[in-house]
Amino acid sequence: MRTQCQIHLFHALFCFIICLFWSIATVSPATEKEILLQFKGNITEDPHNTLSSWVSDGDPCQGYTGVFCNIEGFVERIVLWNTSLVGVLSPALSGLKRLRILTLFGNRFSGNIPDDYADLHSLWKINFSSNALSGSIPDFIGDLPNIRFLDLSKNGFNGEIPSALFRYCYKTRFVSLSHNNLVGSIPLSLVNCSNLEGFDFSFNNLSGVVPSRLCDIPMLSYVSLRSNALSGSVEEHISACHSLMHLDFGSNRFTDLAPFSILGMQNLTYFNISYNGFEGQIPDIATCSERLEVFDASRNNLDGAIPSSITRCKNLKLLSLELNKLKGTIPVDIQALRGLLVIKLGNNSIGGMIPEGFGNIELLELLDLNNLNLIGEIPADITNCKFLLEL
C-alpha cells in the first residue's frame, strides 16, 4: 500500500514539474514581439522597406508584414520572400515555439543556420532558397520531427549531405538542396523518408552511385540529380519506382544500360538522361506513358536504330536523341507525333531520306537533322510548319 502511495506521489510530482516547466518555457505574445524585433535588428539592408511595419508599439499579428498568427495570438508563419533583405539569421527566432512555416526565399541572408533553430520542433516548412547562406548543412534539421518541406537550394552550402539530415524524416514530402557546393555521396538514410514525394539535389558536385534502395520510397515521383558527378549503373535501381513523374539524370557520368524501362510508367511526364555514358540500343517501346512530354537521351553512346515504336509516346513535345551513335533511318511514322515542338536527331549516323509527313507536325519549332547521312531533297510539306524557327 505504501509503495502505491509513493508511486502516485511521484507521478503527481512529475506532472507538476512538467506543468511548471511548460509554464516557464511558453513564450507570451508580448515576448514574441521582442523576438521579431531582434530578427529585424539583424537586418543590415531593407531596400523595399519590407520591415518598416515592424515597430515596438505595433501588433505582430495585425500589422507586421509577413507575420501570421494562430487564433491564440502566437506567431505561426513568417513569410518574407523576394524582399532582398540583407543580414544574418537571428538565433532569437528559436523562441517562437509555435512557428510552423519559415519562408525567407529570395533574400540575401548570409552565414549559416543558427544551431538555436534546433529548438523549433513545431516547424514543418523551411524555405531558405535563393540566399547567400554557407557552411555545412546542420545535422539538427534531421531532428526536427515535423518537417514536411525543406528547401535550401541556391545558396553556398558546402561539405557532404549529412546522413543525420534524414534521421527522422517520415513526415517529409519534398527536399531541395540544388545549386549548392555539396560533395560526397547521396546518404543511404534518404530511404528513411518513407513519405517522400520528391527531391532535387541537382547542380552540386555529388559523386558515387544512386542508392540501391531508392525505390523503397513508395510515393517517390520527382527525382532530379542533374549536373553532378554521379556514376555507375542506374537501370536496376530506378526501374521499380512506379510513381515517377519527373526523372532528370542529365549531365552526370552514368554508364551501362539506360533506364528506358520506366517509359511505360503511367505518370511519367519528364525523362532526361542526357550527357552521360549510357550504352546499348533504344529498345522496342511496348508501352509509353500518355503523359510523357520530354524524352531527352542526347549525348550518350546509344547505337542501333530509332524504334518506330517511339510513336507510342504520342504526347511528346520534345524528342532529343542528338550526339549519339544511332544508325538506321528516321522512322516514317514520326509524323504521328503531332504535338512535337522540338526534334533533335543531329550528329548521329542516321541515313536514308527525310520522310514525308513532317509537315503534319504543324507546331514544330525546331528540327535538327544536322550532320547526318541523309540523301534526297527536303520534303515540300515542311513549309506547313508555320512556327519552324530553326532547320
Steps between C-alpha positions, in 0.01 A plus 500: 500500500782734592671424170186592306475831686863574419437427134196730490694772682788469257263517203329812639836665568621414149188651340539812714858547390406454135217752529727743679767461232244551226366814662853639520600389149186629328570834339234770523387699195667807653831315515455385141489864393844549654624193315378640168663835572827317568462334160454844346807623688714248310395651166760737356316589179127514427480661155123466468424604859332167551549506876401865550177378662695303761493761776507469876149639550348286223311174513690218324177313429334799337755736355835322451559427131551129437400390851195282561368378834276218619169558680684515833710796386829315459716535187437203271644614166773735382491547123747753359579401144673700226550796731880532452567517874870497592629371830545184706235272644412593855543222759212662690244345264554177693273652764196481271379166631185493284675589173398260224611673178824695449532623142785739418531416130668757276698710747872549571545340840858386559677286758355169609176382657527562879530190716227652718246406232529144628235606753241576231329162532169629362650595161362312203620726217843660456572693181835680495543470123682769301706660774876515575511248784818295531681241708385145564137401507420461872436148629230621737253555217468123492379509861208731427216248511233683301684617187293451185684736265869596503649729236861614540564537126698778331733579787868432570477198727803271478624171638304175486128451538484381863353155548330639811294733280270206429496351849136574586349593166193279484277808458720669238348536152757705307867594540702731274874551546567600138744767382744478791859375532425164657736205456508135597233239446123495537435375856343155519286640782290676235287185482390569858272766351219253436250770397739695278347609169800674351856622540726730301876471551590642159790737421742387771819293495356176632677175414446130556193305391123522525382328822398145415187515717372827358179338378421387854345847528155410366364844400822638350395696191764772449876426475753753374873426516602712201853641474694298754780243469291193579597174329425133465195313378150627578254284306444241771488764774229710338283249312280427802411865574146465368379844612758698302382811319828688456842339455805716424837321499651739244867604502655232719732204436250216494583199282361163396139464381271801506185472714260487205289248692331781690351658186188291552431633848160659470576831677835575334509847343872583484788266411851647467816286498704728272878558519599168656671183380198274453551223244294251303192544285168668556279192538157447352267715709210268580318760708566868554348738749224706340621792711861495380593836347882506517723216375864610507773237458744721312881479523544141609643193327170355379510300176260308279193649334229723636210257555179583317325430831619842616164613363332330797618803698223687326496819707868589468593865466880451495696209351876539525732217393785706356871425555476121523601216265155427364466337158215396275251752368258756639178310586236570236225510762664782698244728337241343731650697790294808414575685825879513454659843535865388487666211313879469536664206323822665379853362526417132461557248219137502389459470123230471235253765398307750706156339514192676367264620769705739710257762375229330706682606816366851462620636837861398440744777596840331472611214274866403537624253237852641494797280411306187398547275195177603331433489128234650278315827532324675783128408473286787374242456775751631754364843407183408690698546821413865541675533836830345393780727623802280433573225244 
